Amino acid sequence: MLVELEGTVDPNSSASIEARTSVTVLGRSRMPEPLRHSWNTLMTGEDDDRWVEVEGVVREMEGHRLVLEVAGGMLVVWINEIDKGACHRLLGSVIRASGVCSPVANDRNQRLGVRLLVPSMENVDLVSALPDDPFTLPVSPIGDVIRADSGAPNPGTGLQKTTGIVTYAEPRTLFIQDGEEGLRVLLQDDAQVTVGDEVEVVGRPEADGFSPKLVLAHVRKIGHQKMPDATPIDLASPDLSAHDAARGWIEATFIGMTSRDGMDILELQELQRSKTFHALRTAAKREIPDVPVGSRVRLERVFKASADEVPDIGEVMTSFQM
């Protein structure tokens, strides 16, 4: 609607008017042409309170709130009038949304970021939807996921499909392995799969430290197989990245154990470099026998190394989990 208003300018912001006196509706009008600026421009405040258009992948959804992954970062999108059924189908899809670029500030009026205020689903366009059956996509070996010479993911959706044996499972997170290649999978929904299941997974590839991962993924069980063999891991090896996301084992000396917050914390010393590290187990689970101090032990699990968030030359491991 085209309106005429009379009010008081906010002394702290010339872009804000408190319409105390009157608002008169003059009729219908056309929406302004949306600005199409980069994420960096939106963050400067140049487009605050203006009608803008952004494009990205729907990464999260809860109520009227979406988290949109755009080129450069994550943007929270609030949709005032929403079709929750249609919105759920958008998860993992590429959309284009138009709305008001609204600044996010703290109580001291310090700028923290921006969000997009969208009037209704009429202002949301579907750019590329997930296929009705994503498992019809061609299979890529785990080793080819996100590789520079493996070709682009499925055009229009950015999806890749691969297969492997589940080596670790927790709610909405799996590790799968094919041969010596491993991959972390972050699921859209919980799945009824267990360790040893052979599965197909379809998701969006992303870097994950020394290896790739699939996010917003779907999984389907296709069989059950023997677990892949664990390989020895030397934390001082320059080829450590080859073990990432795959089953491995480390030998260490048991130094001692403490308990905190329902967890047993085992202190261990890695043999090659005499570096100490910790292993955690739920205190209620006593399937691991009591170990005398000074014992030599072997930990056998999925190995996940962490590195700096931004990849760089000569990347080194900053921490690891098993």
C-alpha positions in Angstrom: 0.0 0.0 0.0 1.0 3.6 -0.7 0.8 5.6 2.5 1.3 9.2 3.7 2.4 9.6 7.3 3.1 12.4 9.6 5.3 11.9 12.7 8.5 12.6 14.6 11.9 11.7 13.4 13.9 9.5 15.8 16.8 11.6 17.1 19.0 8.5 17.1 18.2 7.5 13.6 17.1 9.7 10.7 15.7 6.6 9.0 13.1 6.0 11.7 9.9 8.0 12.1 7.4 7.5 14.9 4.0 8.2 13.3 2.1 9.7 16.2 -0.1 12.0 14.2 -1.6 10.2 11.2 -1.1 7.5 8.6 -3.3 7.9 5.4 -3.7 5.1 2.9 -3.5 6.5 -0.6 -4.0 3.3 -2.5 -2.1 0.4 -4.0 1.3 0.8 -5.5 4.1 -1.3 -7.0 6.9 -2.6 -4.8 10.3 -1.0 -5.3 12.8 -2.8 -7.4 14.9 -4.8 -4.9 18.6 -4.0 -4.5 20.8 -7.0 -5.2 24.0 -6.4 -3.3 26.7 -8.7 -1.9 26.8 -10.0 1.6 29.6 -7.6 2.5 27.6 -4.7 1.3 24.6 -5.8 3.4 26.8 -6.0 6.5 28.0 -2.4 6.1 24.6 -0.9 6.8 24.3 0.8 3.4 21.1 -1.1 2.7 19.5 -0.9 6.1 15.7 -0.5 6.0 15.7 -0.9 2.2 14.0 -3.5 0.0 16.7 -6.1 -1.1 16.8 -9.5 -2.7 19.1 -12.4 -1.6 19.7 -15.9 -3.0 21.0 -18.8 -1.0 20.5 -22.3 0.4 18.0 -22.9 3.2 20.2 -24.5 5.9 17.8 -24.4 8.9 14.1 -23.8 9.5 12.1 -23.3 12.7 8.7 -21.6 12.8 8.8 -18.3 10.9 12.6 -18.3 10.9 15.0 -19.6 8.2 18.8 -19.6 8.1 19.9 -18.9 4.6 23.5 -19.6 3.4 24.4 -16.9 1.0 27.7 -16.1 -0.7 29.8 -14.8 2.2 27.9 -15.9 5.2 24.7 -16.9 6.9 21.6 -14.7 7.0 18.5 -15.1 9.2 15.3 -14.6 7.3 11.9 -14.0 9.1 8.8 -14.6 7.0 5.8 -12.9 8.5 3.0 -14.9 6.7 4.3 -18.4 6.2 3.0 -21.7 4.8 4.8 -24.1 7.2 4.2 -27.1 4.9 5.7 -25.4 1.9 8.5 -24.0 4.0 9.6 -27.5 5.2 10.0 -28.5 1.6 12.4 -25.6 1.1 15.0 -27.1 3.5 18.1 -27.8 1.4 16.8 -25.9 -1.7 18.1 -22.8 -3.3 15.7 -19.8 -2.9 15.5 -16.1 -3.8 13.9 -14.0 -1.1 12.9 -10.3 -1.1 12.5 -8.3 2.1 13.6 -5.4 4.2 17.3 -5.4 5.2 17.0 -4.9 9.0 20.0 -4.2 11.3 20.6 -6.2 14.4 22.0 -4.2 17.3 22.6 -4.7 21.0 21.3 -2.6 23.9 24.1 -0.1 23.3 23.0 0.4 19.7 26.2 -1.4 18.4 25.7 -3.0 15.1 26.0 -6.9 15.2 24.7 -7.8 11.8 21.6 -7.9 9.6 18.5 -10.0 9.0 15.9 -10.1 6.2 12.2 -9.3 7.0 10.0 -10.9 4.4 6.3 -10.1 4.3 5.0 -13.5 3.0 5.8 -16.6 0.9 4.8 -14.5 -2.2 8.2 -12.8 -1.8 10.1 -16.2 -1.9 11.0 -17.8 -5.2 12.3 -21.3 -5.6 15.4 -21.3 -7.7 16.3 -25.0 -7.6 14.4 -27.6 -5.5 15.7 -30.9 -4.3 14.7 -33.7 -6.7 11.7 -35.8 -5.7 14.0 -38.8 -5.3 17.5 -37.6 -4.6 18.8 -41.2 -4.6 18.4 -41.3 -8.4 21.5 -39.1 -8.7 24.7 -40.8 -10.0 27.1 -42.2 -7.4 30.5 -40.5 -6.7 33.2 -42.4 -4.7 33.8 -40.9 -1.3 37.3 -40.0 -2.5 35.8 -37.8 -5.3 33.4 -35.8 -3.1 34.5 -32.1 -3.3 37.6 -33.0 -5.3 38.6 -30.3 -7.8 39.0 -32.7 -10.7 35.8 -34.7 -10.0 33.4 -32.5 -11.8 30.7 -30.2 -10.4 28.0 -31.6 -8.2 24.5 -32.2 -9.6 23.7 -29.0 -11.6 21.1 -26.7 -10.1 21.1 -28.4 -6.7 24.7 -28.8 -5.7 24.0 -32.3 -4.4 26.3 -35.3 -4.5 25.6 -38.9 -3.8 28.0 -41.5 -2.4 27.9 -44.8 -0.6 29.7 -46.4 2.3 29.6 -48.4 5.6 28.4 -46.6 8.7 31.3 -46.6 11.2 29.8 -44.3 13.8 26.2 -43.0 14.4 24.6 -40.5 16.7 21.5 -38.3 16.3 21.7 -36.6 12.9 25.4 -37.4 12.4 27.1 -40.3 10.7 30.5 -41.3 9.6 30.7 -43.6 6.6 33.7 -45.3 5.0 34.5 -47.0 1.7 37.9 -48.7 1.6 40.2 -46.3 3.3 38.2 -43.2 2.5 35.9 -41.7 5.2 33.3 -39.0 5.3 31.2 -37.2 7.9 27.5 -36.8 7.1 25.2 -34.3 8.8 21.6 -35.4 8.3 18.4 -33.3 7.8 16.5 -35.7 10.0 17.2 -38.6 12.3 17.7 -42.0 10.5 17.2 -45.6 11.6 20.7 -46.8 10.6 23.4 -48.4 12.8 27.1 -49.1 12.7 27.8 -51.7 10.0 24.9 -50.7 7.7 25.8 -50.1 4.1 24.1 -46.8 3.1 23.6 -44.3 0.3 23.8 -40.7 1.3 22.9 -37.5 -0.7 23.8 -34.1 0.5 25.7 -30.9 -0.2 29.5 -31.2 0.0 31.6 -28.9 2.2 35.2 -28.9 3.4 35.6 -30.4 6.9 39.2 -29.9 8.1 41.3 -32.5 6.3 38.4 -34.2 4.5 35.0 -33.3 3.0 31.5 -33.7 4.6 28.0 -33.8 3.4 25.4 -31.5 5.0 21.6 -31.4 4.8 21.9 -35.0 3.8 19.4 -37.9 3.3 20.4 -41.5 4.0 19.0 -44.9 2.8 20.1 -48.3 4.0 21.0 -50.7 1.2 22.6 -53.6 3.2 24.9 -54.6 6.0 28.7 -55.2 5.7 31.7 -56.1 7.8 33.3 -53.1 9.4 36.4 -51.7 7.6 39.7 -52.5 9.2 41.2 -49.8 11.5 44.7 -48.6 10.4 47.5 -47.4 12.7 47.7 -43.6 13.2 51.0 -41.8 13.8 50.1 -38.3 15.0 53.5 -37.0 13.9 53.1 -38.3 10.3 52.9 -35.8 7.5 50.2 -38.0 5.9 47.9 -37.7 8.8 45.1 -36.2 6.6 44.8 -39.6 4.9 43.2 -41.1 8.1 40.7 -38.3 8.6 37.1 -39.5 9.1 38.2 -43.1 8.8 38.6 -45.9 11.4 42.0 -46.0 13.0 43.9 -46.9 16.2 46.4 -45.2 18.4 48.6 -46.8 21.1 49.2 -44.8 24.3 50.3 -45.1 27.9 47.5 -44.8 30.6 48.5 -42.1 33.1 45.3 -41.8 35.2 41.6 -41.0 35.4 39.3 -38.4 36.9 35.6 -38.0 36.8 33.5 -34.8 36.1 29.9 -34.2 35.1 29.1 -37.9 34.7 32.1 -38.5 32.5 35.3 -40.5 33.1 38.3 -38.6 31.8 41.2 -40.9 30.9 44.6 -39.2 30.7 46.8 -40.8 28.1 50.3 -40.3 26.7 50.9 -40.8 23.0 53.9 -43.0 22.5 55.8 -41.4 19.6 56.1 -37.8 20.9 55.1 -38.4 24.6 52.3 -35.8 24.2 49.3 -36.2 26.6 45.7 -36.2 25.5 42.4 -37.2 27.0 39.7 -39.8 26.2 36.2 -39.4 27.6 33.7 -42.2 28.4 30.3 -42.1 30.1 30.8 -43.0 33.7 27.9 -45.4 33.8 29.3 -47.5 31.0 31.8 -49.9 32.5 32.4 -52.1 29.5 36.0 -50.9 29.5 37.8 -52.7 32.3 39.7 -50.8 35.0 43.3 -50.2 33.7 46.4 -50.0 35.9 48.4 -46.8 35.7 51.3 -47.3 33.3 49.5 -49.8 31.1 49.9 -49.6 27.3 46.4 -49.3 25.7 45.0 -49.1 22.2 42.1 -46.9 21.2 40.3 -48.0 18.1 37.6 -45.7 16.7 36.8 -43.2 13.9 39.5 -40.6 13.8 38.5 -36.9 13.2 41.1 -34.2 13.0 40.4 -30.5 13.3 42.3 -27.8 11.6 42.0 -24.0 11.2 38.7 -22.9 9.9 40.3 -21.2 6.9 42.4 -23.7 4.8 46.0 -22.6 4.3 49.3 -23.9 2.9 51.0 -26.3 5.3 47.8 -26.9 7.2 48.4 -28.6 10.6 46.1 -30.5 12.9 45.0 -28.4 15.9 43.1 -31.1 17.7 41.4 -34.5 17.2 38.6 -36.7 18.4 38.0 -40.4 18.3 
